[in-house]
């Protein structure tokens, strides 16, 4: 099994944010394996029926090279609450295929739908998404994500969200939090402060 994965959103045959997926994949290949050649994901993906209709998750497994590609119909999860969990040792700085550490934390959610991971006092991510808080004026995302996501990078580049140090004690100053990832944009999953469980 390959060490790393990229999960890419395909809508009606169109690959979303491929530039940012390429950047992350090639940076990971360089940092972990010393690969200086750049791979273009589009050279490996084939859009065939039924992937040309609806929303699909294209999961690319890779290490030095792409080893396999899976196509799966995307199903949006219903997430209406978050449980704050703490872990100062977790490391998910690359999009590893092994998510066992995150899965263990996810088991601590109790009756909540998902978790909000705190590391060394700072807000990081949910189990599968970056987070974006709203303070009444700005959309703010932590400078300390476990994994800098592709949608997060795009929204920062577009000036839609701003990076800021956000500690666990700061959460109460926000009205709500958005979950974002390759499949979720601002507004798709919005969780009010009252649904964040400490």
FILUM-600751 format. One line per 4 residues: number of its first residue (from 1); for each residue y, x negated, z negated of C-alpha. Coordinates in pm, 1 decimal. Example, Ala and Ser with C-alpha at 12.3 -4.5 7.8 and 13.67 -1.06 7.14 Angstrom:
// residues 2
1 = -450.0 -1230.0 -780.0; -106.0 -1367.0 -714.0 .
***
This chain:
// residues 198
1 = 0.0 0.0 0.0; 347.7 -126.7 85.7; 588.4 -227.9 -188.3; 888.6 -27.7 -65.3 .
5 = 974.8 306.3 92.9; 1264.9 475.7 269.2; 1280.1 856.3 260.3; 1482.1 977.9 555.6 .
9 = 1616.4 1324.4 629.4; 1549.9 1468.3 974.5; 1718.5 1799.3 1063.5; 1612.4 1971.8 1386.0 .
13 = 1508.9 1637.3 1530.3; 1826.0 1449.4 1425.6; 1788.2 1152.7 1190.5; 2057.1 1153.8 919.9 .
17 = 2242.7 847.6 786.1; 2014.1 603.2 967.3; 2282.3 331.5 950.2; 2268.8 333.6 570.1 .
21 = 1887.3 343.0 560.8; 1875.8 45.4 797.9; 2122.4 -145.4 579.1; 1925.7 -81.6 260.4 .
25 = 1589.5 -157.5 416.6; 1703.2 -482.8 573.7; 1884.1 -592.7 256.8; 1564.3 -529.2 59.3 .
29 = 1357.6 -724.4 313.5; 1602.2 -1014.7 290.3; 1632.5 -1012.9 -89.4; 1260.6 -973.5 -165.0 .
33 = 1089.3 -1147.5 127.2; 1356.1 -1366.0 289.5; 1335.0 -1173.2 620.1; 1648.3 -1244.1 822.8 .
37 = 1556.2 -1033.8 1125.9; 1697.1 -680.9 1127.4; 1469.9 -381.6 1182.7; 1606.8 -61.3 1334.4 .
41 = 1425.2 241.1 1194.8; 1493.1 439.3 1512.9; 1266.1 201.7 1705.6; 970.9 320.1 1495.5 .
45 = 1026.1 692.9 1448.9; 885.1 942.8 1696.1; 1029.0 1293.6 1685.5; 751.4 1522.7 1802.3 .
49 = 664.6 1886.0 1740.6; 695.4 2032.1 1483.7; 933.4 1765.5 1342.4; 1199.9 1864.8 1595.9 .
53 = 1257.9 2192.2 1408.9; 1358.4 2240.1 1046.3; 1415.1 1981.1 774.1; 1159.5 1702.1 744.5 .
57 = 1113.4 1406.3 512.6; 1021.3 1093.3 705.5; 876.6 841.3 460.9; 868.8 481.9 583.3 .
61 = 645.3 236.0 397.9; 734.7 -129.6 438.0; 741.5 -480.7 296.8; 819.5 -761.5 542.0 .
65 = 753.9 -510.8 819.6; 706.6 -136.5 852.2; 344.9 -59.6 768.4; 324.3 319.7 803.0 .
69 = 530.1 634.0 860.6; 462.9 980.8 716.8; 617.5 1313.2 819.0; 641.0 1589.7 560.0 .
73 = 818.5 1926.6 568.3; 1100.6 1912.7 313.8; 1103.7 2155.4 23.7; 1416.6 2169.6 -190.1 .
77 = 1348.9 2166.7 -564.2; 1513.8 2413.4 -798.2; 1701.7 2203.5 -1054.7; 1926.1 2389.8 -1296.9 .
81 = 1914.1 2171.2 -1608.1; 1892.7 1805.0 -1708.6; 1752.0 1637.0 -2020.1; 1923.2 1314.0 -2124.4 .
85 = 1663.9 1037.1 -2172.7; 1711.2 675.6 -2276.9; 1549.4 360.0 -2141.8; 1710.8 16.7 -2156.3 .
89 = 1430.6 -162.0 -1969.3; 1389.2 45.4 -1654.3; 1448.2 -138.7 -1325.1; 1453.4 43.5 -992.6 .
93 = 1703.6 -174.6 -807.9; 1492.1 -147.4 -491.9; 1328.4 170.7 -360.6; 981.5 82.8 -479.3 .
97 = 683.5 295.2 -381.3; 566.7 265.3 -743.1; 765.4 522.0 -941.9; 539.3 522.8 -1248.8 .
101 = 817.2 418.9 -1489.7; 1040.2 704.3 -1369.7; 746.1 945.3 -1378.4; 684.6 855.1 -1743.6 .
105 = 1047.8 929.3 -1829.1; 1026.9 1256.1 -1634.4; 757.6 1371.9 -1876.0; 1022.8 1366.9 -2152.1 .
109 = 1223.5 1647.7 -1989.3; 1071.7 1914.9 -2216.9; 1196.1 2251.6 -2085.0; 1461.0 2101.4 -1855.5 .
113 = 1405.6 2079.2 -1479.9; 1491.2 1710.1 -1448.8; 1619.4 1411.4 -1643.9; 1942.8 1212.3 -1665.3 .
117 = 1856.6 850.0 -1737.5; 2076.5 644.1 -1969.6; 2041.7 264.1 -1966.6; 2229.0 46.3 -2215.6 .
121 = 2459.4 337.6 -2292.9; 2555.2 397.0 -1928.7; 2465.9 689.8 -1705.0; 2239.8 597.5 -1413.3 .
125 = 2052.9 861.0 -1207.7; 1828.3 1164.1 -1230.3; 1460.4 1114.0 -1149.6; 1521.5 1132.6 -773.7 .
129 = 1895.0 1154.2 -709.9; 2225.4 984.5 -773.0; 2472.5 1182.2 -982.1; 2834.4 1277.2 -915.3 .
133 = 3049.2 1421.1 -1195.8; 3362.0 1632.8 -1157.5; 3651.9 1594.1 -1402.7; 3872.8 1864.4 -1256.1 .
137 = 4045.7 1622.4 -1019.6; 3798.4 1372.2 -879.8; 3430.7 1334.6 -793.5; 3303.7 1033.9 -986.3 .
141 = 2971.4 852.1 -959.3; 2846.9 588.7 -1206.0; 2885.9 222.2 -1117.8; 2542.2 177.5 -1276.3 .
145 = 2288.8 369.4 -1063.0; 1925.9 268.0 -1089.0; 1918.7 275.0 -708.8; 2231.2 285.0 -490.3 .
149 = 2143.3 571.6 -257.2; 2223.4 605.6 110.8; 2416.2 933.7 68.4; 2605.6 777.2 -223.4 .
153 = 2703.3 479.7 -4.8; 2820.5 708.9 274.4; 3030.7 928.1 43.9; 3189.7 620.5 -117.5 .
157 = 3274.6 475.8 225.6; 3429.0 809.9 325.2; 3639.4 818.0 7.6; 3483.0 1145.8 -107.7 .
161 = 3343.3 1002.5 -431.9; 3473.0 720.3 -650.6; 3274.0 474.2 -860.5; 3350.0 461.4 -1232.7 .
165 = 3184.5 332.3 -1548.2; 3041.8 643.4 -1714.1; 2890.4 617.3 -2059.5; 2674.7 881.3 -2221.8 .
169 = 2966.4 971.3 -2452.8; 3181.0 1047.8 -2145.7; 2954.9 1322.7 -2012.3; 3121.1 1589.7 -2227.0 .
173 = 3453.9 1530.3 -2048.1; 3316.1 1663.5 -1717.8; 3269.8 2024.2 -1608.9; 2956.2 1970.0 -1402.5 .
177 = 2737.8 1721.0 -1219.4; 2611.9 1719.0 -859.7; 2278.9 1567.6 -758.0; 2289.3 1379.8 -426.6 .
181 = 2030.6 1199.4 -218.0; 1926.9 1174.8 146.7; 1859.4 1550.2 144.7; 2126.9 1673.2 -98.6 .
185 = 2501.5 1674.1 -44.2; 2786.3 1756.6 -280.8; 2751.5 2122.2 -379.2; 2382.0 2160.4 -297.9 .
189 = 2266.2 2122.9 -659.0; 2540.7 2170.8 -918.0; 2456.8 2160.9 -1289.1; 2717.0 2274.4 -1544.4 .
193 = 2780.4 2070.0 -1856.1; 2621.5 2346.0 -2066.3; 2289.4 2281.0 -1886.9; 2278.0 1911.3 -1977.3 .
197 = 2055.8 1880.6 -2284.2; 2109.4 1591.8 -2523.8 .
***
